[in-house]
């Protein structure tokens, strides 16, 4: 849908999302669902923004990020 609305190829959108994820600007929550990294983006009161956290797990293959709900 994004590619169609922008008039570009779907692969271009996929590449951009992958790059944003690698740079930790987007955090993958599940297949096809991403969140903006709350360390860079936030709107509203800090008490609400601070509830969004992520954990970093290190493995032999590299860094894996996942969301942690603190509610």
Helices and strands as residue ranges (DSSP letters): H 2-6, H 10-22, E 26-30, E 33-36, H 46-49, E 52-59, E 62-69
